[in-house]
Amino acid sequence: MAITATVDGLGGLEPKLLAERELASGRLVCPLIETTQEIHYIGHYLVFPRHQHRHFALDSFKEWQLSQLNLAQLR
């Protein structure tokens, strides 16, 4: 939705990766491309406090993420 809003003239700041189609078609431009550096994506972190009673939802989400990334060995 943010990319569509940007294309519609509301402006925005979005990752180049998500806007490749709009950039290729000319509907969006990178106005500061000559003066800025590309930020390379490294990853997301799942962070939550350690409590005696952890939530099942957090554990389930962590397990799902690891399975999707084929990182089962990090469990």
MOGITA-V903870 format. One line per field, one symbol per residue. phi: phi as a letter, one per 20 degrees, with the letter a starting at -180 (. if undefined). A space follows every 50 residues. Layout:
phi->???
//
This chain:
phi->.fffffffnemrccfggfdgffffenfccdfdgedcdfeefdqdcecbfe cfdeegfffffgffgfffeldgfef
//
